[in-house]
Amino acid sequence: MKTKVFPLKYYLSMLLLACVFLFTNCEKEPVFDEELNSLKTEEKEQLTKAQKDYLKEKGIDISDIDIIGIDWCSIVPNLSGYYYANDGGHYYVRHIGNQVYWFGEHPSGSWANVFKGTIDGKIITGSFYDVPKGRIAGSGSLTLSLGCFGSGFTKLSGNNFGGSIWTKTTRPAYLPPPRPAGFGVVNDSNNITGRWVGDDGGIYYIRQIGNMVVWFGERNFVNGRPTWSNIAWGSRFYTQLWLDWADVPKGNTNNTGILRGFVEGPNYITLGHNTGGFGGSQLWR
């Protein structure tokens, strides 16, 4: 008699476990859908706010018009802000005139890059350069197509670049902090690629390719964000550096200017004739 009761109890237990497993899986789909719908709602709300702000800046009374009926795809607003891409990266975009700049980084530290491009209609063309906040040392060209009213970008062409869709959204509260150099050298006056520390408290990730020089700099993380962050790009002629720079919205400042510097030794750079409020004057590797 006991030999018959045991299999019955066993089968009842297995049936109960199967029901629990089935119920749990059925519950996962609504939870996932709810999170996805929440993200889409947040993006839609931010886009609507950006549209209203744009009309206010133009002096248009939004109470008298239907913003839904406007052909937003024909308008290119200022694109500055935070974008999240399908490569898992954070992108901090700055739009000045017909120029677009960004610093992009993956939270894991696998890659980080600087981009500089030009807007022509709804197309952005430019070049990206990996910097040593990440571990990959690539570069290449990109052609991007703008979404309706600056809602994002789509990659049309570009080599050695994984991301293809960028969506403008709310900047996260906590962003990837500084880290050791992923690549670079030291003790080499002919190649300044590496991680540098400035007398302004900034950490600068510099990349030199031939006579081309780019960097990303950031300083003093407070509550998950740097107080300022900037990119620079330009040229090196022997020991001289001729650079332009611009803040990007990973930090909270919004300046631009020029820099003139000298490579004084293998691990020492001086900066002078700075404009736009740039405070640093010395960098060490």
PyMOL commands that set and color helices and strands:
alter all, ss='L'
color gray80, all
select helices_A, chain A and resi 2-57+62-64+67-69+72-74+148-150
alter helices_A, ss='H'
color red, helices_A
select strands_A, chain A and resi 81-85+90-96+99-105+112-120+123-130+139-146+152-158+165-168+194-198+202-209+212-222+225-237+240-247+256-265+268-272+282-284
alter strands_A, ss='S'
color yellow, strands_A
deselect
rebuild
show_as cartoon
